[in-house]
Amino acid sequence: MSREPAETREAFGHFQEITTRWADNDVFAHVNNVIYYSYFDTAVTEFLIRNGVLDIEKSDVVGLVVNTQCNYFSSMAFPDRVHVGLRIANQGTSSVRYDIAIFRNDEQTASAQGHFVHVYVDRATNRPVPVPQNLVRALEKIKRPDV
C-alpha cells in the first residue's frame, strides 16, 4: 500500500499551536494515535471560532464530521509542541474538506497528516444546508491555491 509522502510546512498557510498533555502519551511513551484526531478537531474548531463563523452554543448552522483520516510518519510525545497546518482541499455545496498536517516542535516535515470533512447542517433539524457565506469568506484565507 502506498501513501502520499509527508507534507512540509510550506504547503500550509495557517497554523494552530497546541501543547501536548501528559495524558496524551500512551504506554509506549508517545502520543496515542486517537489524540491526533482531537488535534484535527481542535484546529478546525478554533479556526472557525476565531474567524467569527462558529458560536458553539448559538450558531444555527454547524459542521458535523462525516469523514476523517490520518497517516502517521513519526512519533510525538509530551512535552512536544504541536503545530497544526490547516488548508481547504475542497468545498462543496454543503461540505468542506480540510487538509491537516501535524508538525512536531520546529520540524519542517509532518509527523502526521490527513483530512477532516464537515457537512454543514441546520442545528435544529440536522439536515444539510449550503455552506454559509461568512464561512466561505473565511475559508478563502486558507484555500489551497490549486483548488
C-alpha positions in Angstrom: 0.0 0.0 0.0 1.5 3.3 -1.0 0.6 6.6 0.6 1.3 10.3 0.0 4.7 11.5 1.3 4.7 13.7 4.4 4.0 17.4 3.7 6.2 20.3 4.6 5.2 23.5 6.4 5.4 25.5 3.2 2.2 23.7 2.0 0.1 25.3 4.7 -0.7 28.9 5.3 -2.5 28.7 8.6 -1.2 27.1 11.8 -2.6 26.5 15.2 -0.3 25.7 18.1 -1.4 23.0 20.6 0.7 21.9 23.6 0.7 18.2 24.2 -0.5 17.0 27.6 0.9 14.3 29.8 -2.3 12.4 29.3 -1.7 12.3 25.5 1.1 9.8 25.9 0.2 6.1 25.9 2.0 3.2 27.5 4.5 3.2 24.6 5.6 6.7 25.6 4.3 8.6 22.6 1.1 10.5 21.7 -1.6 7.9 21.1 -3.0 7.8 17.5 -6.5 8.7 18.6 -5.2 12.0 20.1 -4.2 13.2 16.6 -7.9 13.3 15.7 -8.5 15.6 18.7 -5.8 17.9 17.3 -7.6 17.9 14.0 -10.9 18.8 15.6 -9.4 21.4 17.9 -7.6 23.2 15.0 -10.6 23.3 12.7 -13.0 24.4 15.5 -10.6 27.1 16.8 -10.2 28.4 13.2 -14.0 28.7 12.9 -14.4 30.4 16.2 -11.5 32.9 15.7 -12.9 33.8 12.3 -16.4 34.5 13.8 -18.2 31.8 11.9 -19.0 29.5 14.8 -20.6 30.1 18.1 -20.6 26.7 19.7 -23.7 27.4 21.7 -25.8 29.6 19.4 -24.9 29.1 15.7 -27.9 27.9 13.6 -25.5 26.1 11.2 -22.9 23.7 12.5 -20.4 21.3 10.9 -20.7 17.6 11.6 -17.7 15.4 11.0 -18.6 12.8 8.4 -15.1 11.5 7.4 -11.6 11.8 8.8 -8.4 10.0 8.0 -4.8 10.2 9.2 -1.4 8.9 8.2 1.4 8.7 10.7 5.1 9.4 9.8 7.0 10.0 13.1 6.2 9.9 16.8 5.5 12.8 19.2 5.4 12.8 22.9 4.7 15.1 25.9 6.0 17.8 26.2 6.2 18.5 22.5 4.6 21.5 20.9 2.2 20.6 18.1 1.8 22.9 15.1 -1.3 22.0 13.1 -1.2 23.1 9.5 -4.7 23.7 8.0 -5.9 24.3 4.5 -9.1 23.8 2.4 -8.8 20.9 0.0 -12.3 21.0 -1.4 -15.5 22.9 -0.8 -18.9 21.5 -1.9 -22.4 22.9 -1.6 -22.8 21.7 2.0 -19.4 20.2 2.8 -15.8 21.2 3.4 -12.7 19.0 3.3 -9.9 20.3 5.5 -6.3 19.0 4.8 -4.4 18.9 8.1 -0.8 18.2 8.9 0.7 17.8 12.4 4.2 19.2 12.9 6.3 18.4 16.0 8.1 21.4 17.6 10.0 23.2 14.8 10.3 20.2 12.4 9.6 21.1 8.8 8.1 17.7 7.8 4.8 16.5 9.1 4.7 13.8 11.8 1.1 13.0 10.7 -1.3 14.3 8.1 -4.8 13.6 6.9 -8.2 15.2 6.4 -11.3 16.1 8.2 -14.7 16.6 6.4 -17.5 18.7 7.7 -21.1 18.6 6.4 -22.8 21.8 7.4 -26.3 21.2 8.8 -29.1 23.2 10.4 -28.6 22.7 14.2 -32.4 22.2 14.8 -33.1 19.7 12.0 -29.6 18.1 11.4 -30.3 18.4 7.7 -27.6 19.6 5.3 -27.6 23.3 4.3 -25.4 25.3 2.0 -22.1 26.4 3.4 -22.8 29.9 4.9 -21.3 32.8 3.1 -19.4 34.1 6.1 -17.7 30.7 6.3 -17.0 30.8 2.5 -15.2 34.1 3.0 -13.2 32.8 6.0 -12.2 29.6 4.1 -10.7 31.8 1.3 -7.9 32.6 3.7 -6.7 29.0 3.8 -7.8 27.6 0.5 -5.2 25.6 -1.5 -4.0 27.7 -4.4 -4.7 24.8 -6.9 -8.4 24.4 -5.8 
